[in-house]
Amino acid sequence: MQTAHHSLHGAVDKWLAPTFTHPARVARFCRSHVTGARYVCIEGWHDGGAIAIIFFRHDDGTWNVFPPQARRPSMSAARLAA
């Protein structure tokens, strides 16, 4: 797995393709109050006007346009074995 394809920079390049004449900028950076997941809103400009995309940080360090799955309670035999 290549890190460049899953970094925030790589995700912005893939989805917004910023250039010198059409740059991208961070509009907002915060955490979800519900899940605690980090997300970043990136704004870019294209011939059709402004566009904004929200990128979510996943537990494995990747940035994606879809939010991470909520953690659910689970049991495993490894935890119970002593």
Jmol script that loads the backbone (N, CA, C; Angstrom):
load data "model"
ATOM      1  N   MET A   1       0.838  -1.167   0.000  1.00  0.00           N
ATOM      2  CA  MET A   1       0.000   0.000   0.000  1.00  0.00           C
ATOM      3  C   MET A   1       0.893   1.242   0.000  1.00  0.00           C
ATOM      4  N   GLN A   2       0.644   2.162  -0.885  1.00  0.00           N
ATOM      5  CA  GLN A   2       1.446   3.369  -0.954  1.00  0.00           C
ATOM      6  C   GLN A   2       0.804   4.465  -0.122  1.00  0.00           C
ATOM      7  N   THR A   3       1.609   5.110   0.716  1.00  0.00           N
ATOM      8  CA  THR A   3       1.108   6.134   1.615  1.00  0.00           C
ATOM      9  C   THR A   3       0.611   7.361   0.864  1.00  0.00           C
ATOM     10  N   ALA A   4       1.227   7.722  -0.237  1.00  0.00           N
ATOM     11  CA  ALA A   4       0.836   8.918  -0.977  1.00  0.00           C
ATOM     12  C   ALA A   4      -0.613   8.856  -1.436  1.00  0.00           C
ATOM     13  N   HIS A   5      -1.111   7.660  -1.703  1.00  0.00           N
ATOM     14  CA  HIS A   5      -2.492   7.524  -2.167  1.00  0.00           C
ATOM     15  C   HIS A   5      -3.494   7.656  -1.023  1.00  0.00           C
ATOM     16  N   HIS A   6      -3.037   7.571   0.220  1.00  0.00           N
ATOM     17  CA  HIS A   6      -3.945   7.624   1.346  1.00  0.00           C
ATOM     18  C   HIS A   6      -3.657   8.803   2.275  1.00  0.00           C
ATOM     19  N   SER A   7      -2.728   9.674   1.903  1.00  0.00           N
ATOM     20  CA  SER A   7      -2.458  10.864   2.698  1.00  0.00           C
ATOM     21  C   SER A   7      -3.494  11.928   2.351  1.00  0.00           C
ATOM     22  N   LEU A   8      -3.603  12.940   3.182  1.00  0.00           N
ATOM     23  CA  LEU A   8      -4.537  14.025   2.891  1.00  0.00           C
ATOM     24  C   LEU A   8      -4.141  14.739   1.601  1.00  0.00           C
ATOM     25  N   HIS A   9      -2.872  14.960   1.423  1.00  0.00           N
ATOM     26  CA  HIS A   9      -2.385  15.610   0.199  1.00  0.00           C
ATOM     27  C   HIS A   9      -2.760  14.794  -1.033  1.00  0.00           C
ATOM     28  N   GLY A  10      -2.559  13.493  -0.960  1.00  0.00           N
ATOM     29  CA  GLY A  10      -2.904  12.620  -2.084  1.00  0.00           C
ATOM     30  C   GLY A  10      -4.397  12.609  -2.370  1.00  0.00           C
ATOM     31  N   ALA A  11      -5.207  12.614  -1.299  1.00  0.00           N
ATOM     32  CA  ALA A  11      -6.657  12.620  -1.485  1.00  0.00           C
ATOM     33  C   ALA A  11      -7.127  13.933  -2.111  1.00  0.00           C
ATOM     34  N   VAL A  12      -6.547  15.049  -1.672  1.00  0.00           N
ATOM     35  CA  VAL A  12      -6.903  16.352  -2.254  1.00  0.00           C
ATOM     36  C   VAL A  12      -6.492  16.400  -3.717  1.00  0.00           C
ATOM     37  N   ASP A  13      -5.305  15.915  -4.029  1.00  0.00           N
ATOM     38  CA  ASP A  13      -4.860  15.880  -5.432  1.00  0.00           C
ATOM     39  C   ASP A  13      -5.803  15.033  -6.286  1.00  0.00           C
ATOM     40  N   LYS A  14      -6.238  13.915  -5.749  1.00  0.00           N
ATOM     41  CA  LYS A  14      -7.110  13.011  -6.501  1.00  0.00           C
ATOM     42  C   LYS A  14      -8.484  13.627  -6.757  1.00  0.00           C
ATOM     43  N   TRP A  15      -9.100  14.200  -5.726  1.00  0.00           N
ATOM     44  CA  TRP A  15     -10.471  14.676  -5.829  1.00  0.00           C
ATOM     45  C   TRP A  15     -10.599  16.095  -6.366  1.00  0.00           C
ATOM     46  N   LEU A  16      -9.657  16.984  -6.039  1.00  0.00           N
ATOM     47  CA  LEU A  16      -9.790  18.386  -6.440  1.00  0.00           C
ATOM     48  C   LEU A  16      -8.805  18.825  -7.520  1.00  0.00           C
ATOM     49  N   ALA A  17      -7.714  18.103  -7.675  1.00  0.00           N
ATOM     50  CA  ALA A  17      -6.676  18.424  -8.664  1.00  0.00           C
ATOM     51  C   ALA A  17      -6.333  19.911  -8.665  1.00  0.00           C
ATOM     52  N   PRO A  18      -5.849  20.426  -7.514  1.00  0.00           N
ATOM     53  CA  PRO A  18      -5.538  21.858  -7.451  1.00  0.00           C
ATOM     54  C   PRO A  18      -4.366  22.233  -8.356  1.00  0.00           C
ATOM     55  N   THR A  19      -4.413  23.456  -8.858  1.00  0.00           N
ATOM     56  CA  THR A  19      -3.338  24.003  -9.675  1.00  0.00           C
ATOM     57  C   THR A  19      -3.004  25.387  -9.142  1.00  0.00           C
ATOM     58  N   PHE A  20      -2.021  26.027  -9.751  1.00  0.00           N
ATOM     59  CA  PHE A  20      -1.647  27.376  -9.328  1.00  0.00           C
ATOM     60  C   PHE A  20      -2.806  28.348  -9.548  1.00  0.00           C
ATOM     61  N   THR A  21      -3.520  28.182 -10.639  1.00  0.00           N
ATOM     62  CA  THR A  21      -4.649  29.082 -10.934  1.00  0.00           C
ATOM     63  C   THR A  21      -5.933  28.677 -10.215  1.00  0.00           C
ATOM     64  N   HIS A  22      -6.050  27.423  -9.815  1.00  0.00           N
ATOM     65  CA  HIS A  22      -7.206  26.920  -9.079  1.00  0.00           C
ATOM     66  C   HIS A  22      -6.718  26.199  -7.818  1.00  0.00           C
ATOM     67  N   PRO A  23      -6.268  26.933  -6.804  1.00  0.00           N
ATOM     68  CA  PRO A  23      -5.714  26.295  -5.605  1.00  0.00           C
ATOM     69  C   PRO A  23      -6.794  25.714  -4.693  1.00  0.00           C
ATOM     70  N   ALA A  24      -6.360  24.902  -3.762  1.00  0.00           N
ATOM     71  CA  ALA A  24      -7.236  24.351  -2.726  1.00  0.00           C
ATOM     72  C   ALA A  24      -6.767  24.903  -1.388  1.00  0.00           C
ATOM     73  N   ARG A  25      -7.718  25.046  -0.453  1.00  0.00           N
ATOM     74  CA  ARG A  25      -7.360  25.542   0.881  1.00  0.00           C
ATOM     75  C   ARG A  25      -8.169  24.831   1.935  1.00  0.00           C
ATOM     76  N   VAL A  26      -7.616  24.763   3.142  1.00  0.00           N
ATOM     77  CA  VAL A  26      -8.323  24.162   4.271  1.00  0.00           C
ATOM     78  C   VAL A  26      -9.336  25.183   4.778  1.00  0.00           C
ATOM     79  N   ALA A  27     -10.607  24.823   4.747  1.00  0.00           N
ATOM     80  CA  ALA A  27     -11.659  25.717   5.215  1.00  0.00           C
ATOM     81  C   ALA A  27     -12.011  25.451   6.678  1.00  0.00           C
ATOM     82  N   ARG A  28     -11.905  24.178   7.097  1.00  0.00           N
ATOM     83  CA  ARG A  28     -12.262  23.805   8.460  1.00  0.00           C
ATOM     84  C   ARG A  28     -11.555  22.520   8.830  1.00  0.00           C
ATOM     85  N   PHE A  29     -11.143  22.413  10.083  1.00  0.00           N
ATOM     86  CA  PHE A  29     -10.476  21.214  10.589  1.00  0.00           C
ATOM     87  C   PHE A  29     -10.974  20.980  12.004  1.00  0.00           C
ATOM     88  N   CYS A  30     -11.658  19.890  12.252  1.00  0.00           N
ATOM     89  CA  CYS A  30     -12.124  19.595  13.605  1.00  0.00           C
ATOM     90  C   CYS A  30     -12.385  18.113  13.818  1.00  0.00           C
ATOM     91  N   ARG A  31     -12.988  17.817  14.971  1.00  0.00           N
ATOM     92  CA  ARG A  31     -13.335  16.445  15.333  1.00  0.00           C
ATOM     93  C   ARG A  31     -14.850  16.323  15.438  1.00  0.00           C
ATOM     94  N   SER A  32     -15.341  15.152  15.116  1.00  0.00           N
ATOM     95  CA  SER A  32     -16.763  14.861  15.265  1.00  0.00           C
ATOM     96  C   SER A  32     -17.074  14.731  16.748  1.00  0.00           C
ATOM     97  N   HIS A  33     -18.156  15.340  17.182  1.00  0.00           N
ATOM     98  CA  HIS A  33     -18.553  15.233  18.594  1.00  0.00           C
ATOM     99  C   HIS A  33     -19.088  13.841  18.918  1.00  0.00           C
ATOM    100  N   VAL A  34     -19.606  13.162  17.920  1.00  0.00           N
ATOM    101  CA  VAL A  34     -20.207  11.846  18.140  1.00  0.00           C
ATOM    102  C   VAL A  34     -19.142  10.744  18.180  1.00  0.00           C
ATOM    103  N   THR A  35     -18.300  10.667  17.142  1.00  0.00           N
ATOM    104  CA  THR A  35     -17.326   9.574  17.042  1.00  0.00           C
ATOM    105  C   THR A  35     -15.912   9.974  17.442  1.00  0.00           C
ATOM    106  N   GLY A  36     -15.622  11.257  17.484  1.00  0.00           N
ATOM    107  CA  GLY A  36     -14.271  11.718  17.780  1.00  0.00           C
ATOM    108  C   GLY A  36     -13.344  11.670  16.578  1.00  0.00           C
ATOM    109  N   ALA A  37     -13.882  11.293  15.418  1.00  0.00           N
ATOM    110  CA  ALA A  37     -13.067  11.195  14.202  1.00  0.00           C
ATOM    111  C   ALA A  37     -12.699  12.593  13.705  1.00  0.00           C
ATOM    112  N   ARG A  38     -11.485  12.734  13.193  1.00  0.00           N
ATOM    113  CA  ARG A  38     -11.045  14.008  12.620  1.00  0.00           C
ATOM    114  C   ARG A  38     -11.570  14.138  11.204  1.00  0.00           C
ATOM    115  N   TYR A  39     -11.882  15.368  10.841  1.00  0.00           N
ATOM    116  CA  TYR A  39     -12.247  15.627   9.461  1.00  0.00           C
ATOM    117  C   TYR A  39     -11.778  17.014   9.050  1.00  0.00           C
ATOM    118  N   VAL A  40     -11.586  17.175   7.755  1.00  0.00           N
ATOM    119  CA  VAL A  40     -11.093  18.419   7.184  1.00  0.00           C
ATOM    120  C   VAL A  40     -11.973  18.777   5.997  1.00  0.00           C
ATOM    121  N   CYS A  41     -12.401  20.027   5.942  1.00  0.00           N
ATOM    122  CA  CYS A  41     -13.149  20.519   4.794  1.00  0.00           C
ATOM    123  C   CYS A  41     -12.170  21.301   3.914  1.00  0.00           C
ATOM    124  N   ILE A  42     -12.013  20.854   2.685  1.00  0.00           N
ATOM    125  CA  ILE A  42     -11.096  21.492   1.735  1.00  0.00           C
ATOM    126  C   ILE A  42     -11.925  22.169   0.643  1.00  0.00           C
ATOM    127  N   GLU A  43     -11.618  23.422   0.375  1.00  0.00           N
ATOM    128  CA  GLU A  43     -12.295  24.152  -0.691  1.00  0.00           C
ATOM    129  C   GLU A  43     -11.371  24.291  -1.886  1.00  0.00           C
ATOM    130  N   GLY A  44     -11.942  24.123  -3.043  1.00  0.00           N
ATOM    131  CA  GLY A  44     -11.184  24.288  -4.278  1.00  0.00           C
ATOM    132  C   GLY A  44     -11.999  25.094  -5.268  1.00  0.00           C
ATOM    133  N   TRP A  45     -11.358  25.495  -6.339  1.00  0.00           N
ATOM    134  CA  TRP A  45     -12.006  26.298  -7.370  1.00  0.00           C
ATOM    135  C   TRP A  45     -11.844  25.628  -8.720  1.00  0.00           C
ATOM    136  N   HIS A  46     -12.914  25.600  -9.467  1.00  0.00           N
ATOM    137  CA  HIS A  46     -12.896  25.059 -10.817  1.00  0.00           C
ATOM    138  C   HIS A  46     -13.635  26.037 -11.719  1.00  0.00           C
ATOM    139  N   ASP A  47     -13.640  25.775 -12.985  1.00  0.00           N
ATOM    140  CA  ASP A  47     -14.293  26.673 -13.927  1.00  0.00           C
ATOM    141  C   ASP A  47     -15.772  26.874 -13.596  1.00  0.00           C
ATOM    142  N   GLY A  48     -16.402  25.869 -13.029  1.00  0.00           N
ATOM    143  CA  GLY A  48     -17.814  25.961 -12.667  1.00  0.00           C
ATOM    144  C   GLY A  48     -18.058  26.703 -11.367  1.00  0.00           C
ATOM    145  N   GLY A  49     -17.029  27.034 -10.623  1.00  0.00           N
ATOM    146  CA  GLY A  49     -17.174  27.741  -9.348  1.00  0.00           C
ATOM    147  C   GLY A  49     -16.483  27.008  -8.216  1.00  0.00           C
ATOM    148  N   ALA A  50     -16.894  27.340  -6.997  1.00  0.00           N
ATOM    149  CA  ALA A  50     -16.276  26.762  -5.798  1.00  0.00           C
ATOM    150  C   ALA A  50     -16.821  25.369  -5.527  1.00  0.00           C
ATOM    151  N   ILE A  51     -15.983  24.535  -4.928  1.00  0.00           N
ATOM    152  CA  ILE A  51     -16.369  23.182  -4.535  1.00  0.00           C
ATOM    153  C   ILE A  51     -15.718  22.899  -3.186  1.00  0.00           C
ATOM    154  N   ALA A  52     -16.430  22.193  -2.322  1.00  0.00           N
ATOM    155  CA  ALA A  52     -15.899  21.817  -1.012  1.00  0.00           C
ATOM    156  C   ALA A  52     -16.103  20.317  -0.814  1.00  0.00           C
ATOM    157  N   ILE A  53     -15.068  19.660  -0.311  1.00  0.00           N
ATOM    158  CA  ILE A  53     -15.135  18.223  -0.028  1.00  0.00           C
ATOM    159  C   ILE A  53     -14.632  18.007   1.394  1.00  0.00           C
ATOM    160  N   ILE A  54     -15.321  17.145   2.124  1.00  0.00           N
ATOM    161  CA  ILE A  54     -14.909  16.804   3.488  1.00  0.00           C
ATOM    162  C   ILE A  54     -14.156  15.475   3.449  1.00  0.00           C
ATOM    163  N   PHE A  55     -12.958  15.466   4.037  1.00  0.00           N
ATOM    164  CA  PHE A  55     -12.131  14.262   4.123  1.00  0.00           C
ATOM    165  C   PHE A  55     -12.098  13.807   5.582  1.00  0.00           C
ATOM    166  N   PHE A  56     -12.258  12.509   5.797  1.00  0.00           N
ATOM    167  CA  PHE A  56     -12.284  11.927   7.135  1.00  0.00           C
ATOM    168  C   PHE A  56     -11.027  11.104   7.360  1.00  0.00           C
ATOM    169  N   ARG A  57     -10.433  11.228   8.552  1.00  0.00           N
ATOM    170  CA  ARG A  57      -9.258  10.435   8.907  1.00  0.00           C
ATOM    171  C   ARG A  57      -9.718   9.130   9.546  1.00  0.00           C
ATOM    172  N   HIS A  58      -9.195   8.025   9.036  1.00  0.00           N
ATOM    173  CA  HIS A  58      -9.544   6.702   9.549  1.00  0.00           C
ATOM    174  C   HIS A  58      -8.486   6.237  10.544  1.00  0.00           C
ATOM    175  N   ASP A  59      -8.807   5.200  11.308  1.00  0.00           N
ATOM    176  CA  ASP A  59      -7.905   4.690  12.347  1.00  0.00           C
ATOM    177  C   ASP A  59      -6.560   4.227  11.803  1.00  0.00           C
ATOM    178  N   ASP A  60      -6.522   3.811  10.538  1.00  0.00           N
ATOM    179  CA  ASP A  60      -5.263   3.349   9.949  1.00  0.00           C
ATOM    180  C   ASP A  60      -4.421   4.505   9.390  1.00  0.00           C
ATOM    181  N   GLY A  61      -4.874   5.752   9.598  1.00  0.00           N
ATOM    182  CA  GLY A  61      -4.108   6.914   9.165  1.00  0.00           C
ATOM    183  C   GLY A  61      -4.449   7.423   7.779  1.00  0.00           C
ATOM    184  N   THR A  62      -5.353   6.761   7.081  1.00  0.00           N
ATOM    185  CA  THR A  62      -5.720   7.195   5.737  1.00  0.00           C
ATOM    186  C   THR A  62      -6.806   8.270   5.801  1.00  0.00           C
ATOM    187  N   TRP A  63      -6.900   9.056   4.731  1.00  0.00           N
ATOM    188  CA  TRP A  63      -7.935  10.082   4.588  1.00  0.00           C
ATOM    189  C   TRP A  63      -8.839   9.682   3.437  1.00  0.00           C
ATOM    190  N   ASN A  64     -10.142   9.681   3.681  1.00  0.00           N
ATOM    191  CA  ASN A  64     -11.109   9.274   2.674  1.00  0.00           C
ATOM    192  C   ASN A  64     -12.307  10.221   2.673  1.00  0.00           C
ATOM    193  N   VAL A  65     -13.107  10.167   1.622  1.00  0.00           N
ATOM    194  CA  VAL A  65     -14.287  11.022   1.523  1.00  0.00           C
ATOM    195  C   VAL A  65     -15.487  10.408   2.247  1.00  0.00           C
ATOM    196  N   PHE A  66     -15.348   9.198   2.760  1.00  0.00           N
ATOM    197  CA  PHE A  66     -16.425   8.578   3.533  1.00  0.00           C
ATOM    198  C   PHE A  66     -15.979   8.471   4.988  1.00  0.00           C
ATOM    199  N   PRO A  67     -16.909   8.627   5.939  1.00  0.00           N
ATOM    200  CA  PRO A  67     -16.529   8.578   7.362  1.00  0.00           C
ATOM    201  C   PRO A  67     -16.173   7.166   7.800  1.00  0.00           C
ATOM    202  N   PRO A  68     -15.349   7.059   8.842  1.00  0.00           N
ATOM    203  CA  PRO A  68     -15.007   5.726   9.359  1.00  0.00           C
ATOM    204  C   PRO A  68     -16.229   5.089  10.017  1.00  0.00           C
ATOM    205  N   GLN A  69     -16.222   3.767  10.055  1.00  0.00           N
ATOM    206  CA  GLN A  69     -17.307   3.039  10.707  1.00  0.00           C
ATOM    207  C   GLN A  69     -17.261   3.300  12.210  1.00  0.00           C
ATOM    208  N   ALA A  70     -18.420   3.402  12.814  1.00  0.00           N
ATOM    209  CA  ALA A  70     -18.489   3.587  14.263  1.00  0.00           C
ATOM    210  C   ALA A  70     -18.003   2.320  14.958  1.00  0.00           C
ATOM    211  N   ARG A  71     -17.287   2.499  16.047  1.00  0.00           N
ATOM    212  CA  ARG A  71     -16.839   1.336  16.810  1.00  0.00           C
ATOM    213  C   ARG A  71     -18.011   0.740  17.554  1.00  0.00           C
ATOM    214  N   ARG A  72     -18.094  -0.577  17.498  1.00  0.00           N
ATOM    215  CA  ARG A  72     -19.181  -1.286  18.150  1.00  0.00           C
ATOM    216  C   ARG A  72     -18.607  -2.206  19.214  1.00  0.00           C
ATOM    217  N   PRO A  73     -19.385  -2.466  20.249  1.00  0.00           N
ATOM    218  CA  PRO A  73     -18.913  -3.413  21.258  1.00  0.00           C
ATOM    219  C   PRO A  73     -18.674  -4.783  20.624  1.00  0.00           C
ATOM    220  N   SER A  74     -17.630  -5.445  21.055  1.00  0.00           N
ATOM    221  CA  SER A  74     -17.336  -6.776  20.522  1.00  0.00           C
ATOM    222  C   SER A  74     -16.706  -7.638  21.596  1.00  0.00           C
ATOM    223  N   MET A  75     -16.791  -8.915  21.388  1.00  0.00           N
ATOM    224  CA  MET A  75     -16.158  -9.874  22.296  1.00  0.00           C
ATOM    225  C   MET A  75     -15.221 -10.751  21.479  1.00  0.00           C
ATOM    226  N   SER A  76     -14.170 -11.186  22.116  1.00  0.00           N
ATOM    227  CA  SER A  76     -13.274 -12.129  21.457  1.00  0.00           C
ATOM    228  C   SER A  76     -12.765 -13.133  22.490  1.00  0.00           C
ATOM    229  N   ALA A  77     -12.465 -14.308  22.020  1.00  0.00           N
ATOM    230  CA  ALA A  77     -11.971 -15.350  22.924  1.00  0.00           C
ATOM    231  C   ALA A  77     -10.593 -15.007  23.462  1.00  0.00           C
ATOM    232  N   ALA A  78      -9.795 -14.264  22.699  1.00  0.00           N
ATOM    233  CA  ALA A  78      -8.453 -13.905  23.131  1.00  0.00           C
ATOM    234  C   ALA A  78      -8.476 -13.052  24.402  1.00  0.00           C
ATOM    235  N   ARG A  79      -9.462 -12.182  24.515  1.00  0.00           N
ATOM    236  CA  ARG A  79      -9.567 -11.350  25.708  1.00  0.00           C
ATOM    237  C   ARG A  79      -9.940 -12.164  26.941  1.00  0.00           C
ATOM    238  N   LEU A  80     -10.725 -13.209  26.730  1.00  0.00           N
ATOM    239  CA  LEU A  80     -11.221 -14.001  27.853  1.00  0.00           C
ATOM    240  C   LEU A  80     -10.231 -15.050  28.318  1.00  0.00           C
ATOM    241  N   ALA A  81      -9.365 -15.508  27.435  1.00  0.00           N
ATOM    242  CA  ALA A  81      -8.389 -16.542  27.797  1.00  0.00           C
ATOM    243  C   ALA A  81      -7.276 -15.935  28.653  1.00  0.00           C
ATOM    244  N   ALA A  82      -6.954 -16.597  29.720  1.00  0.00           N
ATOM    245  CA  ALA A  82      -5.901 -16.047  30.584  1.00  0.00           C
ATOM    246  C   ALA A  82      -4.810 -17.039  30.824  1.00  0.00           C
TER     247      ALA A  82
END
end "model"
wireframe off; spacefill off
backbone 0.3
color backbone group
